[in-house]
Amino acid sequence: MPNTSGRHFLQVPGPSNVPDRVLRAIARPTIDHRGPEFARLALELLEDLQAIFKTTSKIMIFPSSGTGAWEAAIVNTLSPGDKVLMFETGQFATLWKEMAVNLGLDVQFVASDWRHAADPGVVESILREDSSHKIKAVGVVQNETSSAVTNSVPAIRKALDRAGHPALLMVDTISSLGSMDYRHDEWGVDVAIAGSQKGLMLPPGLGFNAVSEKALAASKSARLPRSYWDWQAMLAQNKIGFFPYTPATNLLFGLRESLQMLREEGLENVFARHARHGEAARRAVRAWGLETVCADPERYSSSVTAVFVPPTSNADEFRKAVLENFNMSLGSGLGRLQGKVFRIGHLGDFNDLMLAGTLSGVEMGLALAGVPHSRGGVAAALEYLTEAAQEVQSQTLQAVLETASQAS
Ligand SMILES: *Cc1c(COP(=O)(O)O)cnc(C)c1O
């Protein structure tokens, strides 16, 4: 009998755990999406989302998965045969590239071992060589969820600027928005792509585009066919708080609640929490004597950790043992990493004890599945989390003492 009492641990890197507050918000009765209450909700959300993307430009919400928002980014800005530059950082970058090819674009795909980020120097030299500006867009995945490798968006922006290249910059923030810092305006991104079911703590079902003025201008002359994803139709209706078709009304109730939660905690604190959990998870991995897929410590992810099992073991059998014995879902190895890698999602509505439970399930599962490893991963993570908590405690005490001495 599989163990099903207590809570299921959903530790895949999306969908993430949906907080009770958000679930309750979603459970409200559906309202008329052409009525005044809906218009107020939509206008509020479209404005509040700007703080999450750190932008003053337009944001659109599609009833879709993240993949839909990828497609929206492409079909609104590009024309058949346009050249685009993309980087093979893992499975999601590969899927996005395949979509671009399917839509009739000419993709230059920079190969990689899935263990390193796109090299900004390579980006710059490719763009410098393209002196006739045939490349119309550069597409990059900020947090490659399959490999837990992050790309530096500001470094890639600078590479475009150094090359003096006018290509649009498109960034997939699906598993980074609301977990890791993202600055749409400051980093000069033209189209950001996001989804609901990762850092935004919602169920799957919403896709987002944040678009710059430059991207909007490109959409006026872009010739790829589009209908459902058409930005102009969406923006015309959004102006008055409506959608060109039926929106995912109840998910939008949930979004209002999750944005409220992010505001309450403060985005910077949310990022620090994710960074802490990423570091604690990697300390556990190191103590187990296992290796992360990401080979560059500068490019580690805060929202997911991807771990190689030794070549004699099968990661999917290990995950099966964890699910059956401890009622926990871990992420699988995707694409070429299938069976070789498991992934620990530590994003969204998550805390130290949830991470401790997650890592305990991994450590027990490694033993049960007979994966060669050392003990002590959980202990290493707990030590780090304790130190981090002690630091917060002493900072709080310091602040209290300072306030008291100012008052006296
Ligand atoms: C999850 C994910 C996707 C795919 O999103 P769907 O909602 O499954 O379509 C794309 N890119 C990244 C980086 C992701 O993490």
The ligand as an SDF file (V2000), in Angstrom:
LIG
                    3D

 15 15  0  0  0  0  0  0  0  0999 V2000
    7.7800   24.9320  -17.0620 C   0  0  0  0  0  0  0  0  0  0  0  0
    8.5940   25.6360  -18.0680 C   0  0  0  0  0  0  0  0  0  0  0  0
    8.1550   25.8060  -19.3870 C   0  0  0  0  0  0  0  0  0  0  0  0
    6.8990   25.1950  -19.9170 C   0  0  0  0  0  0  0  0  0  0  0  0
    5.7660   25.7330  -19.3440 O   0  0  0  0  0  0  0  0  0  0  0  0
    4.3660   24.9980  -19.5450 P   0  0  0  0  0  0  0  0  0  0  0  0
    3.4480   25.7430  -18.6400 O   0  0  0  0  0  0  0  0  0  0  0  0
    4.5770   23.5720  -19.1710 O   0  0  0  0  0  0  0  0  0  0  0  0
    3.9880   25.1330  -20.9630 O   0  0  0  0  0  0  0  0  0  0  0  0
    8.9590   26.5480  -20.2410 C   0  0  0  0  0  0  0  0  0  0  0  0
   10.1240   27.0690  -19.8500 N   0  0  0  0  0  0  0  0  0  0  0  0
   10.5820   26.9150  -18.5940 C   0  0  0  0  0  0  0  0  0  0  0  0
   11.8840   27.5230  -18.2140 C   0  0  0  0  0  0  0  0  0  0  0  0
    9.8350   26.1850  -17.6820 C   0  0  0  0  0  0  0  0  0  0  0  0
   10.2980   26.0070  -16.4280 O   0  0  0  0  0  0  0  0  0  0  0  0
  1  2  1  0
  2  3  1  0
  2 14  2  0
  3  4  1  0
  3 10  2  0
  4  5  1  0
  5  6  1  0
  6  7  2  0
  6  8  1  0
  6  9  1  0
 10 11  1  0
 11 12  2  0
 12 13  1  0
 12 14  1  0
 14 15  1  0
M  END
$$$$
